[in-house]
Amino acid sequence: MVRMFFDVNRTGSRIERIPRGFYNYITIYNNTRYDFTLFKGFSTSISDLIGACPAYTLITIPHDDLSDTVNFVWEGDTSPTNERCKIFFTEYNLGLVGEFRPPQISPLPPPVSASSDRRLFGGVVATGNVIIASTRFTIRSLYLANNTATAASITLSHRQNLIDTILLPTIPIPANSVLSLGFIALESGDSLFVNNFTGTINISIYGEGV
């Protein structure tokens, strides 16, 4: 695998050499406002087009491997900060396709008193969605309790548009102990998702929302 990072804040381009005969697919993880286009060699001609990826999109495209030089071109409005696009050349098809939610400026929510918080969920951990946000809400505390005499573990993610951001990467929970997690904001449609776990774990979630 060849992995490349593009930290960009304005329209530009970059030439990279890719070893021939190894890589059959290109996965573009474009979490930026820029449209990325890949061309063979030093060209920008449509006849030398390898593939294109719109802004805030994740795609996998075939790579015909006819050139060992690739011209990466990105176009879009100037950004006040660097935004990152990750591009992977792989032997096998990763099969990744999706869209990201563009960042938005939202008004600050009104102050919330502690009395408005409540228990949002309680139960035993199972693989899948723990809680799905029907509206925007806030998790202020999350507790994972292992009340057994054997160790447990859990991988927990914030799932948004079917893309998982790992919050707890296979974290062990020793016997007869509790693991706590702090503030998490969920937008409508987001969820907390258990990717995998071992043992018996009780989960309690407290915060504000529906």
Order of alpha helices (4+ residues) and beta strands (2+ residues): beta-beta-beta-beta-beta-beta-beta-beta-beta-beta-beta-beta-beta-beta-beta-beta-beta-beta
